[in-house]
């Protein structure tokens, strides 16, 4: 657009840059903004705040008459606080549109000046969903500090260890435990996984001897 010779060529180039098909970064940021707006709405209103208010108001009025309505301010504060905790710990507003737009952008422009920002957002979105392996990959692409990645690797290893403990299928347990040792050998969970694999092998050998 800057190097266009004629005004018409510059206009065409500018229109292309602003089109949704080309301007993937704008779509990504729009998805981010929309999720932030929806999250704020959830904190302020919740899924059914109006219905809850009516029920609480009826109870307060029945118990204490018109003076009971004063408790609604406290109730609203409690509900908003609860919604805020949900958003901060396990946001019910899906991050999938942000992920889709971010992946589309970095696939088209992996080395752009804005790619680092997008990688970091994608990493955070996957971490929020508990998909630690993908989160680690994007954090590495974003050049995140080693301490943060190591912390996430511990979480990933522990989640695999938990999954192994909850699974009754021997092959599945073995897969989870060996994955910990292969992918996160420096984690605390790796030594625990090695012990559990040794116990499984011991049990199997005992069965063969019998």
Buried (B, 14 or more C-beta within 10 A) or exposed (E): EEEEEEEEEBEEBEEEEEEEEEBBBBBBBBBBEBBEEBBBEBBEEBEEBEEBBEEBBEEBBEEEEEEBEEBBEEBBEEBBEEBBEBBEEEBEBEBEBBBEBBBBBBEEBEEBEBBBBBBBBBBBBBBEBEBBBBBBBBBEBBEBEEEBBEEBBBBBBBBBBEBBEEBEEEEEBBBBBBBBBEBBEEBEBBEBBBEBBEEBEEEEEEEEEE
